[in-house]
Amino acid sequence: VEFALIVPVLLISLLGIVDIGNVVYQRADMESALRAGIQYFMNGGDDLATAEQVVNASWTTKPQGVAIVAERFCLCGNVEHACNTLCEDDTYPMSFNRLRAVATIEGILMNDEYLAEQSVRVR
């Protein structure tokens, strides 16, 4: 009788642990793929489409319906600014490349949507 009462609790706990482990693994794989895209920029690459392809190729456990966006943006101080004009203090804006990925990671007990983003400054 005690075994019959404890087994369902243990099985649900086991499923939860497996599910959380799967989500953590897929999230780490997502972050690793974004780092590969950022590494492409750091090695001198400047094509946004190629950076997206690098992320796609590096993401080994990519779920369905993933959105990967590579974009270039500029900052004057901490404010986003147009890249083709000078800042208010007549300095050039700092240029960055950003990679964003949105994925819905499906598990046994839960489905979660994750957004990951990484940026690197361009010189």
N, C-alpha and C positions, 0 to 999 in steps of 0.2 A: 504494500500500500504506500509506504514511504517512497519507494522507487517510482511508482506511478505518479506521485505528486511532484517529485523533483525533476524527472526527465524533461517535461515540457519547458520548465524554466531554464534548464541547462541547454536545451536545443535552441531556444530563442536567444539565449545569451551567446551561444556559439555562432548563430547566424548573424547576430549583430556585430560580433568581433570580426567575422569574415567580411561583412559588408563595409565596415569602417576601414579595414585594411585595404580593401579593393579601392575605395574612394581615395584614400591617402596615396596609394600607389599611382593611380591615374592622375591625380593632381600633381604629384611630383614629376611624372612623365610630361605633363603639360608645361610645367615650369622649365624643365630641361630642354624641351623643344624651343621654347621662347629664348632661352639662353643661347642655343645654337644659332638662332636668327640674329641675336645681338652680336654674337661672335663674328658673324659674317660682316656686319657693319664695322666692328672693331678691326677686322683684317683688311679694311679698305674698300669693301663693297659699298655701292651707293644706290643700287637698283631695288626699289621697294618690292616689285613683283618677285624678284629672285629671293629676297629675304622671306617672303611668304612661302615660296617653294621650299626653302631650307627648313622652315618650321614644319611644313607638311611632311617632308621626308624624314625629319627627326622624331616626329611624334609617333611612337610605336603602338600605343594603345588608344589611338584617336577614335572617339565615339562618332556616331552619325550626327549630322547637323552642326558641325563645328564652324565657327566664324573666326577667321584670322584676318586682321587688318594691320597693314604697315603704313605708317604716315610720317611725314616730316613736319616739324613745327618749330617755332622760334619763340624765345623769351627775352623780354627786356626787364631785367630784375626778376621778379616772380610773376610778371604779367605776360600772358600770351600775346604775341605781336606778329604782324606781317613780316615775312622773311625778306621781302624785297625793299623795305624802307628802313631808314635809320631810326634808332630809339629817340626819345625826347631829348636826351643829353648828347645827341649827335654821335653815339657809338653804334657799332654794328650789333644786331641782336645775336644772342647765342642760339645756334642751330642744334636741333636734336632729331634723332630718329626714334620712333616709338613702335613697339609691336604689342598688339592686344589680341587676346584669344578668349572666346566665350564658348563654353561647352557644357552640355547637360550630361552629367555622369550618372548613369543608371546603376542602381544596386538592387539587392534582393529586397531590402526593406524600405529603401528611400531613394529618391532621385533628387539630385541637387544641381543647380546651375552655378558654374564658377566663372569668374572673370579674372584673368591674369594679365598683367601689363608690365613691360620692362622698357626702359628708355636708355639711350646712350647719346652723349654729346658728340657732335660732329665738329671737327676743327677745320 
